[in-house]
Amino acid sequence: MPAHNGLRLDDGDRATPRQQQTRADEQLQLVQEELRALAAASKHVDLVEIMPELVELDLNPVIVLPPGQGAIAVDVRMRLTTDAPEPG
């Protein structure tokens, strides 16, 4: 995951509304970057096309790398069926 800058939205009375909004915007940007990385990684999961017997794919956890570097699935679980149609 990208290194977070330690900003928190609950810094109490010390943060002005403008500072709170800036922090919220930064947190939102981090989440958006992580979602983009997950979306990019999911495009590479074309196993269904080459493995019609694949019924379920569980990737957990998925670690989002810095922007442009994608993501890594730490643990992968697949459920297969013997009733899959022949490819082609």
N, C-alpha and C positions, 0 to 999 in steps of 0.2 A: 504494500500500500504506500501511497505517497506519504512522505513525512509531513505530519501536521505541524503547524506553527505554534501549537499550544494555546491558541485563542479559544476562549470559552464565551458562550452567550450569556452566562450567568455570573458575570463579574460584579454583580451587585450595584450599589450606588456610585461606584467609582467610574463607571463608563457612561458617557453621555449618549443620548439617543442616536446621534450621528455615529459614534464609535460602535454602538451595538449593531447598527445597520451595516456598517463596514464589515464587522466580524461575521454577521449573518451572510453577507454577500460572498465573503471568502470561503465560508463553509459550504455554501451552495455551489460555488465553483469547483471545490474539491469533489463533491458528490457527483457533479456533472462529468468531470474528468474520469472518475471511476466508472460511471455508467457507460461512457463512450468506449472505454477500454473493454468492458464486459461485452458490449455490443459487437465490437471488432473481433473479439475472441470467439463469440458465438458463430460468426460467419465461417469460421474454420472447422466447425463441428459438422462435417458432411458425412458422418458415419452412417446415417440412415440410408444414403444412396448406395454405399458400398456394402452395407450390412443390413439387409432387409429383415433379418432376424432380431435386430435391436428394437426392443419394446420400450425401454426406459434407460435414461442416462442421468446419473446424479453426480454433479461436480461440487464437492464441498470439502473444505473451503476453496474459494478461488481468490488468489492474491493478485490484486491489480498492481502492475509495475508502473514506474514513472511514465509520463506521456510519451507515446510513440513506441513503447516497448511491450505492449500487450498485457497478457495476464497468464498466470500459471494455475492449473488445477492441482491441488495438493493431493486430494483423494478422489478417485473415480470409481463409481460403481455402475455396472451395466447389468440390465436384465434382458435375457434373450428368450426367444420362443423357438420351438421346433416347427411351428405352423406357418413360417414365413413363405411368401411366394418366391419362386425362382427369379433371380435378377434377369433383367433384359426384357 
